[in-house]
């Protein structure tokens, strides 16, 4: 398969010298796949480890007080207080 793709790239390169070839980019990335995957895994693990509370202590704590609506209808609750009498 790689031989077929290389011949396609060579034929494209011989006809167009200044053009972008997506196939050559894909082949380059495929050749570097082990490096790209390992860098991605290492960065993910490092981000998880360094974002734990052991490295960054929490500074703030948020709380929420949630009150239930007095009416069961959402449209009545939205329009009830905001409606202007004409």
N, C-alpha and C positions, 0 to 999 in steps of 0.2 A: 504494500500500500504506500509506503514511504517513497519507493522508487517512482510510482505513478505520480504522486504529488510533486516530487522533485522535477520530473520531466514537464509537468504542467507549469511549474514556477519558472523553469528555464525557458520554456517557450514564451511565457508572458514577459519575462525580462528581456528577451531578445527583441521583441516587437515594441515594448514600451519601457524605456529606461527610467523615466521620471514619474511613474505611476505608483500608486499604493496597491499592494497585493495583500488581501486579507488572508489568503492561504499561507503566505510566508509568515505573517504574524502569528497565525494559529500554530504553525509548525514550530516557531520559535518558543511560544508559550508552552507547547506540549513537550518540547525538549527540556524546558526548565521547570516542569511540573513538580518535581520532588522538592526543589528549592522553594518554590512558591507555596506549596502546601505546608512545608515545615515552618516557614516564616509566619504564615497565617495561624498555624496551631500555637506556635510559641507566643505570638502577640495576643492571642485569645486567652491563653492560660495566664500570661503576665497581667493582662487587664483584669481578669477575675481575681487573681491573688492580690493585686495592689489596690483594688477597690473594696476589699473587705474592711470591716471596722477595725481590724488590728493595725492597719497602716494609716487609715484616715478615720480619726475618731469623729462620730457624729456631733455636729454643733447645735442643730436645731431639732425640735420635735414638733410635729404638727398634730392638731386635734380638730375634730369636727363635731359639731352639735347639729343633728338633723331632726327637724320637726316634721311630723306628718301634715299633709294638707287637710284643711277643714272640709273640703268637698271632694267627692269621688270623681268628678268630671274635670279633665284637664282643660278643656275649652272654657268652662265656667271659671276655673281658677285663674286662667290667663287673662280673660276679658273682664272679670268681675271688678277689679280695682282700677284698671287702666281705662275703662270706658268713659268717654266724655259725653255728657248729656247736651243735646243741641236743642 
